[in-house]
Amino acid sequence: MVSVDALDILDDACFTKLISLIHALTGITIAKNRKSMVQGRLRKRVLALSLKSYEEYFEFVQIHDEERKPFIDLVTTNETYFFRTPRIWSHIESQTLPAWYQRNPGKVFSAWSAAASTGEEAHSLGILCQQFKDKNVSFNYEISASDISQRVVKVCREGVYQGRSIESFRNSMPETFSKYMLQNSDETFSVHPDVKRKMNFFEHNLFTSLKDKKTYDLILIRNVFIYFTSADQRKVLDLILPKLAADGILIIGESESLTGISSGLAKVENLIYRKDSR
Ligand SMILES: C[S@@+](CC[C@H](N)C(=O)[O-])C[C@H]1O[C@@H](n2cnc3c(N)ncnc32)[C@H](O)[C@@H]1O
């Protein structure tokens, strides 16, 4: 029987090892003052595995490759909701999609939600694209969405949402909500199949390069740079920029900035950049 009290202690040496492992696996930099957060997130898992201490768990993750995914699931922060930061969605709806459509007759608009969490961002974009398609029948689109956490990618694939994740969408855009979110027999809502069939979800670490040669007309990489140092942000940007099509748009999160690392991008407005093809 594991003593629960033993798990009240995460000593500094073990914490330091855990945060360097988190950095090595995900690029996430965890501050020294976040020990209780890390401890709180790992505690249940250590107990479930009947290990006696965080030190034992650290060794377990090192030895057992298959424990890396559950570990990553626990240490990532996956907060998200539909139409987060309304300003950027207005920009996509009123500027990005119409301008792209006019310049690219007959082509397929392609977008990537690059740290998608549970998929609310990718599905918000899908809903705007489908709405645009409903008005412009020859418009076509496809959306890729990825995350490092296997747990959230599974949720993306299901496309079923409830509670806080849909609350502001439901209140602020009731007509769009009732058209594209279909109520199930309980309090949950499924994304409309017309939108779902345009989605492709996969696991991907932003510190590795996407294998295919495809480029994207729009890349959303929002509320993930905050977890990286500026040197690591630069590494990620260097891997992402080749995936952005000429004149493609890249959008970051509300509390993020590319100041000092934005070479190759021209600022369109706050949070919104265009690939600088000159
Ligand atoms: C706070 S959520 C952001 C979700 C969404 N983009 C939004 O803005 O609402 C951050 C996501 O980044 C993912 N993440 C963290 N490090 C990553 C990495 N190295 N590669 C891919 N995804 C990562 C986490 O798993 C988490 O789901």
The ligand as an SDF file (V2000), in Angstrom:
LIG
                    3D

 27 29  0  0  0  0  0  0  0  0999 V2000
   -3.9320   26.5160  -23.7250 C   0  0  0  0  0  0  0  0  0  0  0  0
   -4.0760   25.3330  -25.0080 S   0  0  0  0  0  0  0  0  0  0  0  0
   -4.4710   26.3860  -26.4020 C   0  0  0  0  0  0  0  0  0  0  0  0
   -5.6320   25.8520  -27.2040 C   0  0  0  0  0  0  0  0  0  0  0  0
   -6.1010   26.7500  -28.3390 C   0  0  0  0  0  0  0  0  0  0  0  0
   -5.0550   26.9760  -29.3040 N   0  0  0  0  0  0  0  0  0  0  0  0
   -6.6090   28.0670  -27.8070 C   0  0  0  0  0  0  0  0  0  0  0  0
   -5.9680   29.0930  -28.0110 O   0  0  0  0  0  0  0  0  0  0  0  0
   -7.6830   28.0940  -27.1970 O   0  0  0  0  0  0  0  0  0  0  0  0
   -2.3510   24.9440  -25.3110 C   0  0  0  0  0  0  0  0  0  0  0  0
   -2.1740   23.6050  -26.0090 C   0  0  0  0  0  0  0  0  0  0  0  0
   -0.8150   23.5180  -26.4650 O   0  0  0  0  0  0  0  0  0  0  0  0
   -0.4580   22.1600  -26.4200 C   0  0  0  0  0  0  0  0  0  0  0  0
    1.0130   22.0450  -26.4720 N   0  0  0  0  0  0  0  0  0  0  0  0
    1.9260   22.3440  -25.5140 C   0  0  0  0  0  0  0  0  0  0  0  0
    3.1710   22.0790  -25.9410 N   0  0  0  0  0  0  0  0  0  0  0  0
    3.0470   21.6010  -27.2090 C   0  0  0  0  0  0  0  0  0  0  0  0
    3.9850   21.1440  -28.1820 C   0  0  0  0  0  0  0  0  0  0  0  0
    5.2910   21.1190  -27.9490 N   0  0  0  0  0  0  0  0  0  0  0  0
    3.4970   20.7350  -29.3660 N   0  0  0  0  0  0  0  0  0  0  0  0
    2.1630   20.7390  -29.6260 C   0  0  0  0  0  0  0  0  0  0  0  0
    1.2320   21.1550  -28.7460 N   0  0  0  0  0  0  0  0  0  0  0  0
    1.6740   21.5820  -27.5500 C   0  0  0  0  0  0  0  0  0  0  0  0
   -1.0590   21.6670  -25.1130 C   0  0  0  0  0  0  0  0  0  0  0  0
   -1.2140   20.2600  -25.0820 O   0  0  0  0  0  0  0  0  0  0  0  0
   -2.3950   22.4240  -25.0790 C   0  0  0  0  0  0  0  0  0  0  0  0
   -3.4610   21.6270  -25.5350 O   0  0  0  0  0  0  0  0  0  0  0  0
  1  2  1  0
  2  3  1  0
  2 10  1  0
  3  4  1  0
  4  5  1  0
  5  6  1  0
  5  7  1  0
  7  8  2  0
  7  9  1  0
 10 11  1  0
 11 12  1  0
 11 26  1  0
 12 13  1  0
 13 14  1  0
 13 24  1  0
 14 15  1  0
 14 23  1  0
 15 16  2  0
 16 17  1  0
 17 18  1  0
 17 23  2  0
 18 19  1  0
 18 20  2  0
 20 21  1  0
 21 22  2  0
 22 23  1  0
 24 25  1  0
 24 26  1  0
 26 27  1  0
M  CHG  2   2   1   9  -1
M  END
$$$$
